[in-house]
Amino acid sequence: MLTSWYTIISALLGIVLAQVVKPFIYYFFNNEWNWRLVFSSGGFPSSHTSGVAACALAVGLTENFSSNLFAVTLVFSLIIAYDAMNVRYYAGQNIQITKQLINDIKELMQLRLDDPIYSTKMKNVLGHRKSEVIGGAFLGLLVASVLYLIIK
């Protein structure tokens, strides 16, 4: 029998595992550790997508894939994945362009921009590439599947 905590544990574990593996994946590709990635948004795999994919599969396995609750969680998951891959990703791109434009204007016009708005700290990476979202979805589905087999 499945525990009543299965869905929430699957979702939270999907998020936590996605965040924890980010520094290891970064090390694999860059040969240096960046432990701040555990607490950052963006990167591979998408923790948002991992969490909602795990949640949707857990709901499907416990409530039935033809239930209204599964339909709602599936649609919610697709919206989150789309948002991470498009809206948040392009917001991050806009931040990078804006920062570069400010630097170019300061340099070319020899201006000193004293307004505090120009020195506001902004994150360069907010969203995800398609591969990062797919990786997050795969991780979330894996987490919910393994937990289901353990608890069942």
Disulfide bonds with the S-S distance in Angstrom:
none
